[in-house]
Amino acid sequence: MTVTTSEATGEVQGYRWRWIALFVILAAEVMDLLDALVTAIAAPTIQQDLGGTDSVVQWLGAGYTLAMAVGLITGGRLGDLYGRKRMFLVGAAGFTVASLLCGVAVSPEMLIGSRVLQGLFGAVMLPQGLGLIKEMFPPHEMGKAFGMFGPVMTISSVGGPVLAGWLVDADFFGTGWRMIFLINLPLGLAATLAGLRFLPEYRLSNATRLDLGGVGLVSLAALLLIYPLIQGRELGWPWWSFASMAASAVVFALFSRYETRRAAAGRDPLVTPSLFRKRAFTGGLVAGLVFFSGMMGFGLVFSLYTQNGLGFTPLQAGLAGLPQAIGGVVGFGLAMSGLQEKLGRGLLQIGVAVMTAGAAALALTIHVAGLDVTAWQLAPGLGLVGIGMGLTMAPFFDIVLAGVEPHESGSASGTLTAIQQLGGALGTAVLGTLFFNLLAAEWDFGASMEVTVWVEAGLLVLTFALSYLLPRHVRPDRQAGH
């Protein structure tokens, strides 16, 4: 059951089982999105059960997103080399096994290692789905197929934290927090078996070799940065933690030089060097790193604040964050109603401004109410943050990729998605470490959360400033398709 490029793009009817195959791909997207969200809610309960220091809470999220960031850069290339169906099945099966290992973990180290495995297998699985959709669907159905991602991802992002809190509180069969990972088993098994039956095989005949040297360098650089940011506080910030962060910058520079020389030699680089000569793209990478760092870091700290500081149960914590998720849906809907095409970069800037106003409102609410604050009092600020987030994220990828040439689009898209994940790991490390530092200095949870929210507001202001490096509008022939 094979689909060739000519069949997928030339025949009006497309691949016979394309709609069933689409739901298989969407199931994989749901698994990834849920697992990116659930540990923020369950982290305090996991720490109470397995023990470990505060850094364990940070590594539960950072280990997953860091592995995902590194893997995504080369995950799509694996599908080109070895077949998209084969790599999707390897990724889905591996993700399911890693979820089982998370669910039966007996130590913090085993759980964090299993989370890293989840991230790596997820990075193999996810890029294949987008490539397969482009091969399975005829042009007139492509928009409808990609349009399915919006509602599915929205429902997952809204329901994910609430589902996690409910599963932890329900304690099915005495599993407690473990059920947030075990629930992946039937979903992952179904996706693997259905993929085996309904996904078509496709691979590029002219696929290039993997850039393993580039993968090694960028992985080392990221680890040299994230590890000391998380572990340094607990170890008293020894000299090597600062040396490691400085070495990270050196290794990133070596990576850039290596990729340039590889491209000059006629070999396919991991990241196309010409991208970094485009101000709009490099500015977009920095803006994305800052934006997603703040957004993901805030999610972890808010969960710790509501549960450990306010005494909420995991389910109550998930429900407390619901206004932000619903606001995100509203913001995204407004953007899709025509504002994105009309305002372009202006919509992204409006979104960041609304998020900043929401963060300021949240910080002031916490300052006034202290630890007597209720979920209802937090809701207006969180709702504004969510609306702004939806308005910002809707045009972000298309705007950043607007100036990229067609032959650079694959590398640019993969790099930008990896930066999104790296930002999640960096934000978890930085904002989490700040929050724990304030608590260690005997600040109460309310004051610590207030300062962290103001830092998040500062990151949003920086994002707003960086947004002026981006193009004003997306040209019609450069729609990125996100």
Disulfide bonds with the S-S distance in Angstrom:
none
